[in-house]
Amino acid sequence: MTNRYITSHFPLVSILLYSLAFAIFFQGFILSQLVDLGIYNGMREFISESGIKLTLLFLLQLFFFMVLSALKLISDTIIELSMLFFSKDEEGNELNKVRAGSWIYLVSSILALLLAQNVLLIVVLFLVASLSYFIYLVYKISNILTPVGLIGFIFFQVIFWSVFILAVILALVKLYNSFIASLPF
């Protein structure tokens, strides 16, 4: 069976499993914070304990699903944009061969679900899967790129993601600093 669409659902399943893994961890964290702050017992007067947990899990999974879906959309766009700039493949055939690498994320998302109690391991697993996919991508498309094109492709990816991550970190630091500065100490 060599249907090219056989792995088309892997990205969706991977995003759902990663979202669930992050949601399980943060649900436990938020619930423990609510208990420590004394809010949880008051909430149980209005909603059952299982209702609180399921609602929180649903909302967290929805949030992480949206974040990971946005990252996938950005990633696909950046890969295709760099293929436009540096590739000789005008038909997009090589890009279809690369899509089979989505099994890397599927396997790592299953492992992430098993490690859902430790967010650091989930993040490390996601980063290792992303690096593995990038290496797989470069290996698969290296035959249609010139050496200069391959270097340009790699640098384009590295520079974009570095700038993107630094911009997010900068925005978070600015938000944190403004929050701390507004506290009446």
Residue pairs with C-beta under 8 A, 6 or more apart in sequence:
4 96
4 99
7 99
7 100
7 102
7 103
8 99
10 102
10 103
10 105
10 106
11 72
11 102
11 105
13 106
13 109
14 102
14 105
14 106
14 108
14 109
15 65
15 68
15 69
15 72
15 109
16 61
16 65
16 109
17 106
17 109
17 110
17 112
17 113
18 64
18 68
18 105
18 109
18 112
18 122
18 126
19 61
19 62
19 64
19 65
19 68
20 61
20 113
20 116
21 109
21 112
21 113
21 115
21 116
21 122
22 60
22 61
22 64
22 116
22 119
22 122
23 57
23 60
23 61
23 63
23 64
24 57
24 113
24 116
24 117
25 116
25 117
25 118
25 119
25 122
26 60
26 119
27 53
27 56
27 57
27 60
28 117
30 56
30 60
31 40
31 52
31 53
31 56
34 40
34 43
40 52
43 52
44 52
47 55
74 164
78 156
78 157
78 160
78 161
79 95
79 98
79 137
79 157
80 95
81 156
82 152
82 153
82 156
82 157
83 89
83 92
83 94
83 95
83 141
83 153
85 152
85 153
85 156
86 145
86 149
86 150
86 152
86 153
86 156
87 94
87 141
87 144
87 145
87 149
87 153
88 144
88 145
88 146
88 149
89 95
89 141
89 144
94 140
94 141
94 143
94 144
95 141
97 140
98 136
98 137
98 140
98 141
101 133
101 136
101 137
101 140
104 129
104 132
104 133
104 136
105 129
105 133
107 129
108 125
108 126
108 128
108 129
109 129
111 125
112 121
112 122
112 125
112 126
115 121
115 122
115 125
116 122
134 157
138 150
138 153
138 154
141 153
142 150
145 153
